[in-house]
Structure formats: structure tokens, C-alpha cells
Amino acid sequence: MRTVQVGGRVRLPEARPPWLVVYQSPGRVLVNRWPGRLFAVRIRPAATAGERAALAEVTVRILPGAGYTNAMAVDLVQELSPALMFGTDGDAVVRVLDIARDLDEPSAHRLARARHPGAGDACRAAWQRWRDETPPCGLGSPIGSGFGLLHRLVSDSARARGGPGAWVVDGEGEEEAAEPWKSAYSALREAAMAYGAPDLPDSDSGMVMAAAWMEVYGHMPDYLLKG
């Protein structure tokens, strides 16, 4: 996928998993790697009876409203901005994701120190407002899969640049990020909410959530904000 171009075709060599997963809308794409590319595609019909049978067997298990289907082959119709996967203000979310991918320990300390004590409550309130006011549409968050991807990127940065003390084992035996990475992730998550879903918090709450970001990286450029 790193080398494909519009007008090309992506086809599986065999009718077996892993299948191509085609989403109905950008906001429903499950993003687990970054950076990435986004294409509008046209699904090609299965070429043989065996392919049709294999696809029918797997697609029948997809729940109604899941927002995706499987395919053997697709034609690449148009390349789109990956920011579309993260909502109306996805360009701002992309900026936060890029910072998370390259986060180092000094910057994690700065974010942790600059985080507003009320940022967590403000972010939770914005989440609750989204749950209360947004009709069910299959989206997992106000910015699609941006929060899950952000957590993965900060975790990868901590493992790569945080040294052996970047991770601790909690009371249930699970690994979790230690400080300052834990608070840095929270600060970046709150910035992603403030800039990626600016209609959810009021202006004061938005400033609280973005306080650490603004202290470390300055104001988000206007050209990245559309909402």
C-alpha cells in the first residue's frame, strides 16, 4: 500500500484471510498505524466461484451497521487526506498524532508539568456531552479512532525513547506507562479533544484542555482548524 497509486488495483493473492477491509466512510476506519494513506475505492467482484464462496462465508458474519465489508480486490479511485478519518477538524488531530509519534522524554516532562489540573474533568465532560448528544452512527469517539491511535503512538514513543523506567506493572499485572509519559498522553488526548471536537467544550473548557499543548507547542495554526 505504500507504493500504490490512483488508478491501480490491490488484489489478494488467495481467497483467505487477512481480507481487504473496506469502510463505508472515513470516520469509521480503524487506524492502528501512523502515518498512513486513505483511498476511495471501488470493490471488484470476486473472479471465481471459490472466491465468491469464501467471501460469502466471511461477510455473512459481519453485523448489520458495522460500517465495513471485506473484499478480494479493489480499484483505487481517489487518494484522500488521512485527516478525514478524524472528523471535521482532522487536520488538527493529525498534528497531535505527529507530535505523539515523535515524542521524547524532555517533551513528555514539559507536557506533564504544563497540564492544567482541571483538564481531565473538562475532557470527561466533553466526552459525556458527545455521548448524550450524538446519535448512534458507529463512531467510537468524536475523532474516530484517533484516541486509540494516539495511545499507541505515545506508548511506542515511551518504549523507544523512555528507557527501562518508562513502563511499570500495575496491581493487576498489566504494563502501563509511567510518568511523565502517562500525563503527557493525557495532555495530548485532551488537546486532541479540544482541537478535534471544538463544538463539545465551551471556550473556557477548551482552553483548559489545550493548556499544556499551548505551553509546549503554541497555538494550533488557524489553517488546521475548520470547525
N, C-alpha and C positions, 0 to 999 in steps of 0.2 A: 504493500500500500504506500510505501514511501516514494515509489518511483512512478506510480500510475498517473495517467493524465486524462482529462476530459476527452470523451470520445473512445476511450479504451473499454475493455471488458475485464472483469475479475471473475474467474471461474474456479470452483473447487476441482481438484484432480479426481476425486472419488466421491460417490454419494454416501458419505458418512460424516459424523461429527469430527471436528467442530464445524457447524454450518455457518454460512454468512447470516448475520442478523441485520435485518433492515427495519429501521424505526419509521413510524408514520410522521413524526415531527421532530425537529432538532432538540426541543426541550426534554424529550423523553429518552434521549441517547444516554446509555450508561457509560460514562467516561471513566476509565481506570488507568489511563496512561496519559502523560503530557510531555511535550506538546503533541498535537495530532492534526489530522486533516478531516474535513467534513465534505461529503459529496451528496448531491441529489442524484438518485439512481433510478433506473428502470429495471425491474426484475425480469429476467429472461425465463421463459417457460422451461420446465425440465425437458431434456432432449430424448430420454429413453423411458420405457416402461419401468425399468428398475429405479431410475431417478425419481419418477413420479410416485412410485410406491414408497420409497424411502422418505421423501419429503412429506407425503401424506401421513405417514406414521408419526413423524415428529411434530408436524404442525397441528395435528388434532389435539395434542396435549397443551397447546397454548391457550390460556384462558381468554375469554372474551374481554375486550377492553385492555389487554396487555400492552397494546401500542406498538407491537413489532411482529414480524414474521420471519421465517427462515427461507433461504434461497440457495440454489446451487450456483447461480451466475447472475451478475448484474452488469448493466451498461452504465458508465459514468456520464451523467448528463450535464452536470454543472458543479464546479467547486464553490463552496460557500464558506463564509467566515466561521471559524470554530466558535466565535463568541455567541453565535445564535443558540448554542446548546445551553447557555447560562442566562437566558432571559433578555429582557429589553435592554438592560444595561450590562450586557455580557462582556463588552469591551473592558469595563472596569473590573469585572471579575477575573478576566484573563490577566490583567495587570497584577492582581493579587496572587493568582496562581503562579505567575512567572517569578514573583518575589519568593514565594514559598519554595519553589524548585531550587533556587539558588541561595536559600537562607543559610547563613553561617552563624557560629555561636556568638560573636560580638553583636550582631544584629538581633539575634534572639534575646540577648540580655537587654538591649535597648528597648525592644518591643515590650518585654515583660515589665521593665521599670516604668514605661510610659502608659501602661494600660490603666484606664480610668476604673476606680473601684465600683462604679455603677454600670460598667459596660456589659457584664454578664446578665444582669437583670433586664437591661434595655434590650438585649438580643433575645432573651426568652420572651419578653413581651411582644416583640415583633413577630417571633415565631407563632405565638398564640393568636395574634391578630390574623396572620395568614391562614391558620387552621380554621379560624372562625368565619372568615370572610371569603375564602377562595373555594369555589365549587369543586367537587371531585373531578379531576381531569387526568389522573395517573401520574402527576408530577410528585416527586418525593420531597421537594423543597422549593422555596421561592426562586432559587437559582439552579434548578435542575439537579444534576449530580455534582454540582460544584463543591458542596461542603465535604462530601465523601472524598472527592479527588484532592481537595486541599489538605485533608488529614493525611492522606497517603503521601503527598509531596513533602509536608513538614516532617513526617516520620522518616522518609527516605533521607532528607537533609540531616536530620539528627543522627541517623546511623552513619552517614557518610562523613560528617564534619563535626560531630559532637563528642567523639571519643567514647570510651567504655562507660563513662558515668552518665551518658545521655538517656539510658534506659534503666528502669527499676522494675522489680516484681511486686505487684500489689498483693493484698491479702488473699486473693483468690488464685494466686499463682500465675496471673497474666502479666505480660510485659506492658508497661506504659511509659510514655515519655516523662523524663524527669525535668526539673526546672534547669534552665529557663525555657526549654522547648515547649513545655506544656502551656505556659502562659503566653508564649509567642504564638502558638497555634490558636489559642483563644482570641488573641488580639487580631490575627489575620482573619479568623472566622467572623468576628464582629465587623471588621472593615468590609468584608465581602457582603455581609448583610446590609450594612449602611449604604454602600455604593451600588450593590447589585439589585437591591429591592428598596429604592428610596421612598416608595409610596407607603411602606409599612410603618416606619418610625416617624414620630414628629421631628421637627428640626432639632430640638434640644437633645432628644434621644439619639438621633443620627450623629450629632457631634460627639456625644459621649462614646458611642461605639467606634467612631473613627479617630478618637483622640490619639491613640498610640500610633496609628498609621500616619497621621499628620505630623506627629512629633518626629518620627523617624524618616518618613519619605516625602513629607509635604502634602499639599492638597492634591487630590486626584485631578488631572488635567480635564478641563471642560469638554474637550473633544472626545473623551472617553465616556461621557455621561450623556445619556439620551432621555432618561426618564424625567 
